[in-house]
Amino acid sequence: MKHHAFRLKNVAALAASVLVLASCASSGNGEPVPTGMYGMIYDRDGAPVMGAELIVDGNPAASSDSGGRFYLDALAIGEHALEARKRGFETYSGEFEFRSGSDVLYVKIVSAAWLLDEAEAAAARRDWNASIRATERVLAIAPDDPVAAFLLGVQALLAPSAEHLAPRAVELLEKAAARGERESSLFLLLAELYEKRLGDGEGALGWLREAGSP
């Protein structure tokens, strides 16, 4: 089993956005012509996202290719609801306006990996509020991410007025241990949380024994 290193990483940089670039197309009598629309979907770092599912007005409409490109067919002129989904990313929900076949739709979605980088960078500069917000977003996408669980435990210990995070951090870390994560840093963090946040010395000793076991 692959083990995760429970430490803060030095990594680069939160929102999702849609930008529609439009120009007017018309029929011979000047009326808009309903047709399809090309688009591209990127992550927060500007890399194309392959295999994203595009849902228009509640109906599956397209999937992005290896270059992040997609085509939405048979759109009616006007406003449409859009969702963009991919495992490991936040779901984007919003609206766009379709006016002609020369419109191009650009979609940007945020990955759990990017958010985790943000959370760790914010923790490193002691911006705990930003770190906690980003970590919560990671856990909404990937509830079993052990690095996010570890970071939540660090926040519960070090962030001002963040003691309320301790029970959830303990639960997530213990689940990670049950799945086979055997990093001593995980056990030591659990011991500190039990002692300093839960007031359970016996529980702390149990995890210290785990940290010292081969």
N, C-alpha and C positions, 0 to 999 in steps of 0.2 A: 504493500500500500504506500502510495506517495504521501509523504508527510509535508505539511506546510511549516515554514519557518515563522515562528511567532515573534515578529519584530517589526518595527516601523521601517518602511522602505523609503528611500530617497527617490521620489518619482515626480514627474511633472503633473501639471494641472490635469453652469450646472443647469442648466435649464435646457429645454428642448424648444426648437423654434421652426416655423415654416415660413418660407419666403416664396412668394409667387411673382415671377417676372412675366408681365403680360404685354402683348401688343394686339391690336384689333384685327380680326379677320372678318370678312363679311361675304355674303352672297351677292349676286348681281343687283339685287334690289336694296342692298345695304343692310339687310337683316343678319344677325349673328348666325353662324352655322354650327349646330351641335356636332361634336366629333370627339376624338380622344385626346389624351394629354400625356406627354412624356414627363418623367421626373427622375430625380436622383436622391439617394438617401446616404447620409454620411454620419460618422460618429463625431464626438466632440473634438477629436484631434484632426478631423478632416479626411479620415480614411473612409473609403466606400464600404458600406455594410451589405454583405451578401446574405440572401435568404431571409430578408425581412418581409413580413406579411403586411400588405397594405389593404385596409378595409375602408370602403367608402359607403357612407350612409348605412352602415351596419352590415354590408355585404362584402365578402372577400372579393378583391378586385385585381390584385397582382402580387407578384413576389419579385424582389430585386435580384438581379444577376450578380456575377462576380465583380462587376464594376459599379455596383450600387444602382444600376439603372432599372427603371420599370416603366410600364405603359398602362394608363388607365383608359379603358375603352368605353365608347358610347356614353359620354357624360352629357347631361343636360346643362344648358347654360344656367349659371347661377351659383349659389352657395352650396357647399357640400361638407358633411362631417367626415373627418379623416382620423383613422387610427393607424399607427405603425407599431408592429410587434415583432420582437425577436427575443429568444431566450438569452438571458444575461444582460438585457437592456431594460430600461424603463419604457413602459408603453407611452407612446406619444398620442395625445388626443387633442384635436383642434378642428379648425375649419379652414377651407380655402374657397376662393371664388374662381370659377371656370368661365372664361369669356370666349376663347377661341382655341383652335388646334395649335396655334403658335405659342400658347402659354407653356411655361416649363415650371414644374413644381420641385422645389428643393426642400428636403426634410432633414432635420438634424436630430438624432436621438443620443441618449446618454447611457453608457455602459456601466455595469457594476464595477468593473476594473478602474474606470476613470474616476468614479465617485470614491472608491477606496483610496486611490492616490490622493484625492483632495482631502479626504478625512485624515490621512496620515500626515500630509503636509501641514494641515491646520493644527494638528496635535503637536507637531514638532515646533511650531511657533507659538504654542500655548493659546491658540484661538479655539477654546474648548467648545463654544457654542456652534461654530462652523463645523468643527470636527464631529460633534454629536449629530448634527443635522445630516451630514453626509453619510455617516455610519448607519443611521436609521434608514436612509434611502437604499444603501447597499443591502441591508437585511430584508428590506421589502422585496428586493429582486432575488436575493440569494440567501434565504433564511439559515442555511447550513454552512455559510462561509466561515471557516474557523478563524481567519485573520480578522474579519469584522467582529466576531465574538470576542477575540482577544482585545481588540481596540476598545470595544465597549467596556470591558473589564478595567482597562487602564483609565478610561474616562471616569468610571465609577469611583476609582481610587483617588485620582488626582484633580479632577475638575471640581471647581467650587460648587457646592449645593447639588452635586450629582449622585448623592448616595442612593437615590431612588432607582438608579440604573443597575444597582448591584444584584438584586434578585434575578433579573432577566439575564444579566451577564453570566451569573453562576449557572443558570439553567442551560444556556447555550454552550458554555465551556464544558460542562459535564456531559452534554450530548456529544460534543466533539471527542471527549475522552472515551466515551462508550463506543464511538465509531472506530476507535483505534489510534487516535492522535496521542502520541507518547512523548511530546516535547516536555522537557523538565520545566521550561518557562511557563507552560500552561498550568502545571501542577502548583508551581510557586505562586502564580497569580491567584489561583483558586484558594490557596492557603491564606493569602493576604486578604482576599475578599471575605472569607469566612471569619477571620479574626477581627478585621478592622471595620467591616461594614455590616456583617451579620451577627457579630458578637458570639460566635460559636467556636470556642477554642478547641473542642474535641474534633470538630469537622476540619479545622485548620491543620491539626496534627495528622489527621488521616491523609490529607493531600501532601503534607511535607514528607510523610513516609513514601508516598508514591514517587515524589521527586527524587528521593534517595535510593529507590529500588533500581536494580539493573534493567 
